[in-house]
Amino acid sequence: MSLVNFTSREITCKLVYYGPGRSGKTTNLHYVYGRVPESRRGRMVSLATQTDRTLFFDFLPLDLGVISGFTTRFQLYTVPGQVYYDATRKLVLQGADGVVFVADSQARRLDDNVESLQNLQVNLLQQGVDVRHFPVVLQYNKQDLPRDLILTPEELDEALNFRNVKSYSADAVRGTGVFETLKGISELVLKRLAAGSAA
Amino acid sequence: MRTVEPWVAEPLNAFVTESSARLTLLMTSSGQVVAQHGFAGALDVMSAAALGAGIMASSQELAALMRWPPFRIMVHQGRAQGHFLCRFQTPRGWWIGLVVYGTDTSLGLVELFFDQLVEQLLAATPHEEKPREVLTADFEAELNASLRALFGR
């Protein structure tokens, strides 16, 4: 959950990039890391295998600057996507304020997307999170691939977006949609924080 | 020293003075920083918290898998410095302490004074406060401006 320091007026939120293996979660973070000025980000921590597959998590702290008088920081995490790393995913998901589900748009990966999305629901429920009110956005990555290999955003919405949350087309390697996705989840998380604090 | 909540400052300050710890970091079990002493950069301290919580979380899972009792303390003793990692229950949930200490103190002293720190934190924890307003209704314009500045757009 978000930590709010009223004395120093600081907010820290935890965002988790979730999705099947090789969908582009780490690529999202790499793009953000490469575009953000050094003064506004920390070191990107990657606990990866020798072949650069995420083993535990990637972590990138971001300083968004001052919002409503609060210095606002986001902690971006990725989870390992492969099915057999479920225990690790649960650990990283603990205390998350919002999730970006990164789907692989390739038609042949649809089952993997569905399985990973179901896994996300199960793991959130196990942590007592009410998924109906939890900030989640979908990112349909690899939309740059040839049309005959991928599903359109509309088809992916039909297959994955049964909660009708915001979804974004992306090509994380070139950065298309990465900014929009981060903005989308940031808004949801901060809106929830504002609503909770006003209650 | 920086703390998210003011009531943590006094016990932490006493611990740092008594134990001669070089770095001390208190975090939640999900890796959020609660308080720190000795770190220079706010963003570095967030990385240290993420890694400390990750080590503790994965070790708990390993212990459960092996049917061992949960680890409370983990220590790495190097030649020039040692790392002490300890999880403890508070009214605000599980917290974790990460302490880096040098040759001017010892693991025994760090452990002794850390136990005292935990007791003092438990005694000092205030009742949950009513939620206070965090963000104004028009925060979205400022968020958009911040993100645009961040991405150079």
Interface residues (C-beta under 8 A of the other chain):
Chain A: M1 L3 V4 N5 F6 T7 S8 E10 I11 T12 K14 R35 V36 P37 R40 R41 G42 R43 V45 L47 F56 F57 F59 P61 L62 D63 L64 G65 V66 I67 S68 F70 T72 R73 Q75 Y77 A87 T88 L91 V92 Q94 G95 A96 F179 L182 K183 S186 E187 L190 L193 A194 G196 S197 A198 A199
Chain B: R2 T3 V4 E5 P6 T28 S29 S30 G31 Q32 V33 V34 G41 A42 L43 D44 M46 S47 A50 L51 G54 A57 S58 E61 P131 R132 E133 V134 L135 T136 A137 F139 E140 E142 L143 N144 S146 L147 A149 L150 F151 G152 R153
